[in-house]
Amino acid sequence: MTGHRVFELEFARLYPLYAEKVERKGHTTAELDEVIEWLTGYDAAGLERARSDGTDLAGFFAHAPAMNPNASLITGVICGVRVEDIEDPLMQKIRYLDKLVDELARGKKMTSILRS
């Protein structure tokens, strides 16, 4: 597979970084899991499996039960790039997740984060 090195990053290495970020801002891993589950369709058991079996980000998103149809409503800038303008579908999904985690850490209301 050609692409970015981030595609090969294990979800188990990324998850604690996300957890640390949201906890540092007074939020919980339960809220983090809710955001990830909303985006990907994973349930708690699926997330645990992805954390424990060495799944990389490419596999994590490839095996996501159901990407949320409202994911396209996620807009804004992450790492200096507008997420809605990212052409690579996998990179866009990764940046969607980054954006949701940022919104959670910043204290945005969950109804807003989940685009409900």
N, C-alpha and C positions, 0 to 999 in steps of 0.2 A: 504494500500500500504506500502510495506517495502522499505527502501531506506534512502537516506540522507535527513537531515532536509532542505537542500537547495531546494529540490524539492517542499516543501510547502511554500517557500518564495513567497510573492506576487510580481508579475511583477511591480506593482505600487510602491513598496518599492525599487526595484532594479534600475528602470529606472532613477530616479533622481541622484543616485550615478554614473551611467554611464554618465549622462549629465554633472554633476559637473566635472568629470574626464576629459572629452573631452573639456569642456569650459575652464577649468583651463589651458589647453595647447593650447588655441587659436582656437578651432574648434567649430562647431555649433551643435545644436540639430538636425538641418536638415541633417547634415552629419551623425550623429548618427542614425537617422531614416532610412536613405538610406542604411546603413550597416545592420541594423536589418531587413529591408524589403528585401534586397538581400538574406539574409540567410534564412528567414522564409516564404517569399511570402506574408506576411501581407501587406496591403496598409495602408495609413494614418488613415483611419477610423477604421480599425481593430486594429491598435496599440493603438489608443485612447480608444477603447472599452476595450482592455486588461488592460490598465492603470486604467480605471474607474470602472470596474466590479469586482475587487477582484481576478482576475485570478492568480493562482499560477504558478510557472514555469513548473510544470508537465502539467498543462492544457494549458499553453501558447504554449508549443511545441507540445502537442498532437493535438491541434486545428490549428496548423500552416497550412496555405493553401497549401504550397508546399516548403518543404525544398529544397534549391538549390542543384542541382546535383553536383556542383563543391565544395560543402562544404568539401568533402573528401580531397581537395587540401590544406585545412588549416592544417598546421603543425607547430610544435614548442612546446615550454614549457610554461605552465601556472601553477602557484602554484606548481612548481617543478615536474610536470608530463607532459610527451609528450602527446599532445592532440590526436595524431593518435593512441596511444596505450591504450586509455581508453576503457574498455570493455563494461561498461554500456551505452547503446545508449542515454538515457536521459542526463546522466552526460556529455557525449561527446558533445551533442548539446549545453549544457550550457557552457561548456569550449570553444567550437567554438565561441560562442558569446563573451565570455570574451576575447578571443584572438583577435577577430576583433576589439573590443573596445580598447584594448591595442595598436594595430597597428595604429588605428586612432589617439589616444592620442599621440603616438610617432611621428606623422607626416608623416607616410608612405603614398605614393601616393594612391589615391582612386582606380585607375586601378589595383594596386597591391593588395590592400585589398580585392577588389571584384573578384580577380582571373580572370581578363579579359585579 
